[in-house]
Amino acid sequence: MTPRHPAALSLTDQATRLLEELVVVSDLAPGAAVTEQELCERLKLGRTPVREAVQRLATQRLLKVLPRRGIVVTQVEAMEYLGLLETRRALNRLMAELAAVRASQDQRSDLKECVVAMTEAAAQKGLKEYLRLDKRCYDILQVAAGNPSLVQAMAPIHAHCRRFWFLHQNTWDLEEAARGQIALMKAIIRGDTVAAIAAADAQMDYLDRFARTALELE
């Protein structure tokens, strides 16, 4: 799938995307410590964009910068994560409703490509590729909603969710999760706000059940 980007990503945006993925798929696991220089070498980018990316992810509570001790990947805290899901539920409904109304034809076409690619990734149990596609699809949905404040609020929450899924990948059903995401995208493609909101709620019901099972809270 070839994504449509309105402009090339800045070096800081590139660094942020690459570093976030390292955290999400546990190439940098919770509790891991790393230096700025090590990140520069790993990302093959200069010190300034890497430093700015670290600051962004620290603001999102994925990283913690410790003076004279380096950069540490944050741990996943159970109750904090459940709180994120509560917030995401409300934002997901708003995103679904707005995107169903406001999505452009190009964005709906991109979502159709997402549906095909995610179906294939889920069938092949390709978790890393599925999570990359999941981020790409949510990037489209958030922009389609036409509300920059919503994008700013949802982006870090979604990153935390993807990291949780990867850490607990043996607990969740990838195909079931994909069905929920695909139902949401199809409703938005059709411009069906009622179905989009219902799909968003059903998706969050599943994610809440999965989280509580993974955290052994039920």
URGI-V803544 format. One record per residue. N is the residue number from 1. RES is the residue in one small letter. OMEGA is omega in whole degrees, -180 to 180 (* if undefined). Layout:
N&RES&OMEGA ; N&RES&OMEGA
//
This chain:
1&m&179 ; 2&t&-177 ; 3&p&174 ; 4&r&177 ; 5&h&-179 ; 6&p&179 ; 7&a&179 ; 8&a&178 ; 9&l&173 ; 10&s&178 ; 11&l&178 ; 12&t&178 ; 13&d&178 ; 14&q&-180 ; 15&a&-180 ; 16&t&-179 ; 17&r&-178 ; 18&l&-179 ; 19&l&177 ; 20&e&-180 ; 21&e&177 ; 22&l&180 ; 23&v&-176 ; 24&v&-176 ; 25&v&173 ; 26&s&166 ; 27&d&165 ; 28&l&-172 ; 29&a&176 ; 30&p&-180 ; 31&g&-179 ; 32&a&177 ; 33&a&-178 ; 34&v&178 ; 35&t&177 ; 36&e&-180 ; 37&q&178 ; 38&e&179 ; 39&l&177 ; 40&c&180 ; 41&e&-177 ; 42&r&-178 ; 43&l&-178 ; 44&k&179 ; 45&l&-176 ; 46&g&-174 ; 47&r&-176 ; 48&t&179 ; 49&p&179 ; 50&v&179 ; 51&r&180 ; 52&e&178 ; 53&a&178 ; 54&v&179 ; 55&q&178 ; 56&r&-178 ; 57&l&174 ; 58&a&177 ; 59&t&179 ; 60&q&177 ; 61&r&171 ; 62&l&177 ; 63&l&174 ; 64&k&179 ; 65&v&-178 ; 66&l&-180 ; 67&p&178 ; 68&r&179 ; 69&r&176 ; 70&g&-174 ; 71&i&-177 ; 72&v&175 ; 73&v&-177 ; 74&t&174 ; 75&q&175 ; 76&v&-180 ; 77&e&-172 ; 78&a&-174 ; 79&m&177 ; 80&e&-180 ; 81&y&178 ; 82&l&175 ; 83&g&176 ; 84&l&179 ; 85&l&177 ; 86&e&179 ; 87&t&-179 ; 88&r&-180 ; 89&r&-179 ; 90&a&-179 ; 91&l&-180 ; 92&n&179 ; 93&r&-179 ; 94&l&179 ; 95&m&-179 ; 96&a&-179 ; 97&e&-177 ; 98&l&-178 ; 99&a&179 ; 100&a&-179 ; 101&v&-167 ; 102&r&-175 ; 103&a&177 ; 104&s&178 ; 105&q&177 ; 106&d&180 ; 107&q&177 ; 108&r&177 ; 109&s&177 ; 110&d&179 ; 111&l&176 ; 112&k&177 ; 113&e&177 ; 114&c&-180 ; 115&v&-179 ; 116&v&-176 ; 117&a&-180 ; 118&m&177 ; 119&t&-180 ; 120&e&-179 ; 121&a&180 ; 122&a&-180 ; 123&a&-179 ; 124&q&-179 ; 125&k&180 ; 126&g&-170 ; 127&l&-178 ; 128&k&179 ; 129&e&178 ; 130&y&-179 ; 131&l&174 ; 132&r&179 ; 133&l&179 ; 134&d&177 ; 135&k&-179 ; 136&r&-179 ; 137&c&179 ; 138&y&174 ; 139&d&179 ; 140&i&-177 ; 141&l&-178 ; 142&q&177 ; 143&v&-180 ; 144&a&-180 ; 145&a&174 ; 146&g&-179 ; 147&n&-176 ; 148&p&179 ; 149&s&178 ; 150&l&178 ; 151&v&-179 ; 152&q&-179 ; 153&a&-172 ; 154&m&-172 ; 155&a&-180 ; 156&p&179 ; 157&i&-179 ; 158&h&177 ; 159&a&177 ; 160&h&180 ; 161&c&-179 ; 162&r&178 ; 163&r&179 ; 164&f&180 ; 165&w&-178 ; 166&f&-179 ; 167&l&-177 ; 168&h&-173 ; 169&q&180 ; 170&n&-177 ; 171&t&-173 ; 172&w&-179 ; 173&d&-175 ; 174&l&-178 ; 175&e&177 ; 176&e&178 ; 177&a&179 ; 178&a&179 ; 179&r&179 ; 180&g&179 ; 181&q&-179 ; 182&i&177 ; 183&a&178 ; 184&l&-178 ; 185&m&180 ; 186&k&178 ; 187&a&179 ; 188&i&177 ; 189&i&-180 ; 190&r&-175 ; 191&g&-177 ; 192&d&-175 ; 193&t&-179 ; 194&v&179 ; 195&a&180 ; 196&a&179 ; 197&i&179 ; 198&a&179 ; 199&a&178 ; 200&a&179 ; 201&d&180 ; 202&a&178 ; 203&q&-179 ; 204&m&175 ; 205&d&179 ; 206&y&-178 ; 207&l&178 ; 208&d&178 ; 209&r&-180 ; 210&f&-179 ; 211&a&-178 ; 212&r&176 ; 213&t&-178 ; 214&a&-179 ; 215&l&179 ; 216&e&178 ; 217&l&175 ; 218&e&*
//
